[in-house]
C-alpha cells in the first residue's frame, strides 16, 4: 500500500543543510505547475506528456535493477512525496521521501534536487527529501524515432532512461547517508568500487592531475574568505561528483543501449565541475576556460584508466 508523506511538525523541528548537487528547499511541490504539460510540435497542436504509463516505465526499470524498482514501486509520478525507506539507528529513525515529476521544462533531461533535511528532536526522526525532475524533451531525436515509431512507447522509454540515471544518484545518496548496511544496494556498491579504483595507487598520476585542475578552479572561484581546509573539502566533493557522473552515465548507457564515450562525459562534466567550483571570480574568462579544457583532458585520461582497471586490462 502506498503511503503519501505528511510533513513532520512540532516545535522540535529544524531545517539543516544537506549538501548535494542541487540544493534547494521544497516544502510543497503542489505549488508548482501541474505534473504534466503540453508542448507544440510540427503538425501536432499539443502533446500531452501524460500519455505514458507508470507501470510500463517501472517495468522497463525493473528488468535491469530490482533495487531501483523497489525504490520506485510505491512512488507515483505526480510531484507528491512518498516514503521509500525508513531505518532505525539507535534512538533515531531515518526516513527518505521521494517525489517524481515529469514535465517539459527546457533542455535539461533530468535532475535530482537534494533539499535540506527535516529533523524532529521530539520524535527522534530525520526525514530526507529528494525530488527528481524528468524532462523527456528529446522525443523527436532521430535515433529514438527510428527505434520507436509509437509515440507512447517512445515517451515511456525516454522517461525510463532519464529516471534510471537520476535514481542512481538517489541510491548513491541513500548509501552515503543511511546507517551502515541499510543503503547498500548493488548500484551503491558498484559506485563505491569505481570510486576506490579511481583513488588507487596505479592511477595516482591521473588522480593528481584531475585534483590539481580542480584545485586551480576552486581558487579561481574562491570568494577570498574561505580557508584552505574548506577549499580542499570542495575539491574532494567535486571529485566524487565527477566519479558519480562517470558511473551514472556508464550504467545508464549500458542498460538503455546508448553508451557515452569518456571524452564526451569528461567534456560535459568538466564544465559543470568548473561552475560548481565557483566560476571565474579571480581570473579572466579566457584563463578559466583554458583550465576547464585542461580538466576535461585530465578527466578523460582518468576515466580511461578506471575502465582499464575495472575491465582487468
C-alpha positions, 0 to 999 in steps of 0.5 A: 500500500502506498503511503503519501508523506505528511510533513513532520511538525512540532516545535522540535523541528529544524531545517539543516543543510544537506549538501548535494548537487542541487540544493534547494528547499521544497516544502510543497511541490503542489505549488508548482505547475501541474505534473504534466504539460503540453508542448507544440510540435510540427503538425501536432497542436499539443502533446500531452506528456501524460500519455505514458504509463507508470507501470510500463516505465517501472517495468522497463526499470525493473528488468535491469535493477530490482533495487531501483524498482523497489525504490520506485514501486510505491512512488507515483509520478505526480510531484507528491512525496512518498516514503521509500525507506525508513531505518532505525539507528539507535534512538533515531529513525531515518526516513527518505521521501521521494517525489517524481515529476515529469514535465517539459521544462527546457533542455535539461533531461533530468535532475535530482534536487537534494533539499535540506533535511527535516529533523524532529528532536521530539520524535527522534526522526530525520526525514530526507527529501529528494525530488527528481525532475524528468524532462523527456524533451528529446522525443523527436531525436532521430535515433529514438524515432527510428527505434520507436515509431509509437509515440507512447512507447517512445515517451515511456522509454525516454522517461525510463532512461532519464529516471534510471540515471537520476535514481542512481544518484538517489541510491548513491545518496541513500548509501552515503547517508543511511546507517551502515548496511541499510543503503547498500544496494548493488548500484551503491556498491558498484559506485563505491568500487569505481570510486576506490579504483579511481583513488588507487595507487596505479592511477595516482598520476591521473588522480593528481592531475584531475585534483590539481585542475580542480584545485586551480578552479576552486581558487579561481572561484574562491570568494577570498574568505574561505580557508584552505581546509574548506577549499580542499573539502570542495575539491574532494566533493567535486571529485566524487561528483565527477566519479558519480557522473562517470558511473551514472552515465556508464550504467545508464548507457549500458542498460538503455543501449546508448553508451557515452564515450569518456571524452564526451562525459569528461567534456560535459562534466568538466564544465559543470565541475568548473561552475560548481567550483565557483566560476571565474571570480579571480581570473579572466574568462579566457584563463578559466576556460583554458583550465576547464579544457585542461580538466576535461583532458585530465578527466578523460585520461582518468576515466580511461584508466578506471575502465582499464582497471575495472575491465582487468586490462 
